[in-house]
Amino acid sequence: QAQLVESGGGLVQAGGSLRLSCTASGRTFSSSAMGWFRQAPGKEREFVAAINWSGASTYAADSVKGRFTISRDNGKNTVYLQMDSLKPEDTAVYYCAATQRPTGSYLTTGPGSVDYWGQGTQVTVSS
């Protein structure tokens, strides 16, 4: 059974950094696009960033461009989200996601594109 497990969330002050990790088990995702979504209280889950199967192409929401960087290590079956210059509005539960398709752009279409979800990790940015 495929499983995605996130780690690295926590509490950080505005302007600080965090790195989220998502490790897959149960199957290999080396041929799958992976990404991150987030959901703030009272809001819908939204796309944050995605990366294609090889890591050659990445995509990011306008709200995080220039601050968040997605990467992956297929040898470790792990995807990362480096978050810098964090803002209070980045506060949310962050979910790792994977699709059976190889192209990361597919995940930019929204939560309906996701085939596998992690359980989520809380990120809180204080002002």
N, C-alpha and C positions, 0 to 999 in steps of 0.2 A: 504494500500500500504506500503510495507516494505521500511524502510529508515534507513540509517546509517549516523550518523552525528559525524564528528571528531572535536576535540578541542585540544588545548595545544601547537600548533606550535608556532614558533617565531624565533627570532634572538638570538644566543648564541655564546660565544667565544669558540674556540677550547679547549677541555678538560672539558667543562661544561656539564650540564645535562638538559634534558627536559623529561616530561612525556606526552605522547599523550593519549587521551581518545576517545573512539568511543561508542556512545550510540545508540542502535537500537530501533526502534519504528515501529508500524504497524503489527508486528508479533513477536513472541518469537524466539530467536536464541539459546535457551538453549540446543537444541539437534544438533546444527550445529557447525562445525569447523569454526573458524574465524582467521583472520590474518591481516598482514600489507604488503603492497607493496609500492614501491617508484619509482618516475620517475624524473630523472635529465634532465635539458635542453639538447635536442639533443640526448637523450638516450632512450632506450626502458624501459617500466615499468618492474621492477624486484621484485622478492620475497624477503621479509625481514624476516618475522617471522610468525609462525602459532601456534595455540593451539587447541587441540581437544575439543569435546563438554563438557567434564567434567573438563577440566583444568589439567588433570593428565599427559598429554604428550604435549611437546612443541618442536618446530623445529625452527632453525634459519639459515640464510645464513652464509656462512663462513666469509664473510666480517664484520659481526656484532656479531659473537659469542664471548661471554665473556664481551660484552659491552652493548648489548640490552637484555631486559627481557620482555617477553610477559606474561600477566596474564588476568584473566577474573573474573567477578562477575556476575553469572547468575541471582542472585536475582535483580540486577540492570540492567540486559541486556546490560552490558558494558564490553568492552575489553580494555586493557591498553597496552602501549608500553613504558617501562622505558628505556630511552636512556642515557647512561653514557659515559664518555670519548669521547665525540663527536669530529669528525674530519671534516675538510672542505669538504672532499669527501662524507660526509653524507648529504650534502645540496641537497634537492629535495622536491618535493611535495609528501607527504605521504598519502596513501589511505588505508582506512579500507576496509576489504573484508570479505565476508562470502560465504560459500558453503552450499548446502543442505545436504551434506555428513557429518557424524560425525567425520571423521578422519582428523586430521590436516595435515598428510603427503600428502594428496591429493593436498593441496594448494601449496606445494613445487614444483609441476610440472609446475607452471607458471600462468599467467593471464587468460589463457583459462579455468582454473578450477573454476573461480569465478562466482557465481550466482548473487551476490549483491555487489555494490560498494558504498562507500561514495563519497563525493564531493571533498575530498582532503584538506590537510592543509600544508602550506609551512613551511619548516624547513630550516633555513639558519645558517650555522656555519662559523664564520669568523676566519681567521688565525691570 
